[in-house]
């Protein structure tokens, strides 16, 4: 058995220079991680951290752009020689504030992973999203 489709695909990649452009429309967030010594404190109470607060770029749109850009760089480079390869471009359309620390974290992440950011932010109003999961409470609920 001989797979002609793979041979044809390799021939096309080698014989035609092409350009691939992919736009992803999605979210980009600064994920802030903190690790508590114990359960969540009562309202107004104190908590002790077991390690420093850690912030990383995240969000499904940003993660998709990061992984797709990485895969294309890896497999596009393998597909043919430098002269016939063609080009590709990945961009993420999202809404961020490029002027604060979290926005700059996302911009730096995109630069590091070699994809473009198209900022669709249309307001100077701040936005905030907080999602907290308390694994202790989740475990208790499942036992009830």
matplotlib code that plots the C-alpha trace (Angstrom):
import matplotlib.pyplot as plt

x = [0.0, 1.4, -0.1, -0.3, -1.9, 1.2, 3.4, 1.1, 1.0, 4.8, 5.1, 2.6, 4.4, 7.7, 6.5, 4.3, 5.1, 2.0, 0.8, -1.4, -3.0, -5.2, -7.1, -8.4, -11.1, -11.0, -10.2, -6.9, -6.5, -3.8, -4.3, -3.3, -2.3, -2.0, -1.5, -3.0, -1.6, -5.1, -8.8, -10.1, -10.3, -13.6, -14.7, -12.3, -9.9, -6.3, -4.6, -1.0, 0.5, 2.7, 4.6, 4.6, 1.7, 2.3, 0.8, 0.8, -0.9, -3.9, -7.4, -8.6, -8.1, -4.5, -3.7, -5.1, -2.9, 0.2, -0.1, -1.1, 1.8, 4.2, 2.8, 3.1, 6.6, 7.6, 5.8, 6.1, 9.8, 9.9, 7.7, 10.2, 13.3, 13.6, 13.1, 9.8, 8.2, 6.0, 4.8, 2.2, 0.8, -1.3, -3.1, -5.4, -8.2, -9.1, -9.7, -7.0, -5.6, -2.1, -1.3, -1.4, 0.8, -1.5, -2.0, 1.7, 2.1, -0.2, 1.6, 5.0, 3.6, 2.4, 5.7, 7.6, 5.4, 5.5, 1.8, 0.1, -2.4, -5.2, -6.7, -10.5, -10.8, -13.3, -13.6, -11.4, -13.6, -11.8, -13.1, -12.5, -13.4, -12.9, -13.3, -12.5, -12.9, -12.5, -11.6, -12.5, -16.1, -16.4, -15.4, -17.9, -20.7, -20.1, -20.4, -23.8]
y = [0.0, 3.4, 6.7, 8.9, 11.7, 12.3, 12.2, 14.7, 16.9, 17.0, 17.7, 20.6, 22.1, 21.9, 23.2, 26.1, 28.9, 29.8, 32.2, 31.1, 33.7, 32.8, 35.2, 34.0, 35.9, 35.3, 36.2, 37.1, 37.4, 37.7, 34.7, 35.5, 32.5, 32.6, 29.7, 29.9, 28.1, 27.1, 27.5, 30.9, 33.3, 34.7, 38.0, 40.7, 38.1, 37.4, 34.7, 33.5, 32.7, 29.7, 31.2, 34.6, 35.6, 34.4, 36.1, 34.5, 35.3, 33.1, 32.8, 30.3, 32.7, 33.5, 29.9, 28.9, 31.6, 30.5, 26.8, 27.3, 29.7, 27.2, 24.2, 26.1, 27.3, 23.7, 21.8, 24.5, 24.5, 20.7, 20.7, 22.0, 24.0, 27.7, 29.0, 27.2, 27.2, 30.3, 32.2, 32.1, 34.6, 34.1, 36.9, 37.2, 39.7, 40.5, 43.4, 44.4, 47.5, 47.7, 50.5, 48.4, 45.7, 42.9, 44.2, 44.5, 40.9, 39.8, 41.9, 40.5, 37.0, 37.5, 38.9, 36.1, 33.5, 35.3, 36.1, 39.5, 41.1, 43.1, 45.1, 45.6, 47.5, 50.4, 51.9, 53.3, 51.7, 49.1, 45.5, 42.8, 39.1, 37.1, 33.3, 31.6, 27.9, 26.7, 23.0, 22.4, 23.7, 21.8, 18.6, 19.1, 19.8, 16.6, 14.6, 16.1]
z = [0.0, -1.0, 0.2, -2.9, -0.9, 1.2, -1.9, -3.6, -0.6, -0.3, -4.0, -3.8, -0.8, -2.6, -5.9, -5.0, -2.7, -0.7, 2.0, 4.9, 7.0, 10.1, 12.3, 15.6, 17.4, 21.1, 24.6, 26.2, 30.0, 32.6, 34.8, 38.4, 40.5, 44.3, 46.6, 50.1, 53.2, 54.2, 53.1, 52.0, 54.9, 56.1, 54.6, 55.8, 57.1, 56.3, 54.4, 54.2, 50.8, 50.4, 47.4, 45.5, 43.3, 39.7, 36.6, 33.2, 29.9, 29.2, 27.7, 25.1, 22.2, 23.3, 23.9, 20.5, 18.8, 20.8, 20.0, 16.3, 15.7, 17.3, 15.3, 12.1, 12.8, 13.6, 10.8, 8.1, 8.6, 8.1, 5.1, 2.5, 1.9, 2.7, -0.8, -1.7, 1.7, 1.4, 4.5, 7.2, 9.6, 12.8, 14.5, 17.5, 17.5, 21.1, 23.5, 26.0, 27.6, 26.2, 28.7, 31.9, 33.3, 32.3, 28.8, 28.3, 29.6, 26.8, 24.2, 25.3, 25.1, 21.5, 20.5, 22.1, 20.4, 17.1, 16.4, 15.9, 18.2, 16.7, 19.6, 19.2, 22.4, 21.9, 25.4, 28.1, 30.8, 32.8, 32.8, 35.3, 35.5, 38.6, 38.6, 41.9, 42.5, 46.0, 45.7, 49.4, 48.9, 45.6, 47.3, 50.1, 47.7, 45.9, 49.1, 50.0]

ax = plt.figure().add_subplot(projection="3d")
ax.plot(x, y, z, "-o")
ax.set_aspect("equal")
plt.show()
